[in-house]
């Protein structure tokens, strides 16, 4: 059963990451023509960077690190012998950080009547390609869908295992 719960946990982390990616792409599309930001200059494209955090150890060491104690739910329950898990398990989690793409450039458009035009009449627009952003959005949506299918499958496996 722990394997099924791990699958659901991993897929739920994937859902969160893909949602962050879709939100970031939507923000990029919404700001594709923003020439002035609070930081100064045109909007810079953002992206989500996903990193993995692997932690090794046995289950009881993770409980101690988390500050959790296992206790009986009722004083009348018969105390059971403590079980220990042999060996180390690897617990992985992912983290997604939204970062500003420092390498993103600008598109120069000649528009001398624009309030943000320089002395030569050029305006700096963000170098955001809508087609690329839409491809990123579609990829995130497909990954989101795959994670929901994985959760549904794990849930169905757990339900069917109870019928055995």
GIMONOR-V930491 format. One record per residue. D_LAST is the distance of its C-alpha to the last C-alpha in whole Angstrom. Layout:
D_LAST / D_LAST
This chain:
13 / 17 / 17 / 16 / 18 / 21 / 21 / 21 / 24 / 26 / 25 / 27 / 30 / 30 / 30 / 33 / 35 / 35 / 36 / 39 / 40 / 40 / 42 / 44 / 45 / 46 / 48 / 50 / 50 / 52 / 54 / 55 / 59 / 59 / 62 / 63 / 60 / 61 / 61 / 64 / 64 / 61 / 57 / 55 / 52 / 49 / 46 / 43 / 42 / 39 / 39 / 36 / 36 / 34 / 34 / 33 / 32 / 30 / 28 / 30 / 33 / 32 / 31 / 35 / 36 / 34 / 36 / 33 / 32 / 29 / 29 / 28 / 27 / 29 / 32 / 30 / 27 / 28 / 28 / 26 / 27 / 28 / 25 / 27 / 26 / 28 / 30 / 30 / 28 / 29 / 29 / 30 / 31 / 34 / 37 / 39 / 43 / 45 / 48 / 51 / 52 / 55 / 56 / 56 / 59 / 61 / 63 / 66 / 68 / 71 / 72 / 75 / 74 / 71 / 71 / 69 / 72 / 73 / 77 / 77 / 75 / 71 / 68 / 65 / 62 / 58 / 57 / 54 / 53 / 51 / 50 / 48 / 47 / 45 / 44 / 42 / 41 / 39 / 38 / 37 / 35 / 33 / 32 / 31 / 29 / 27 / 26 / 25 / 23 / 21 / 21 / 19 / 17 / 16 / 15 / 13 / 11 / 10 / 10 / 7 / 5 / 6 / 4 / 0
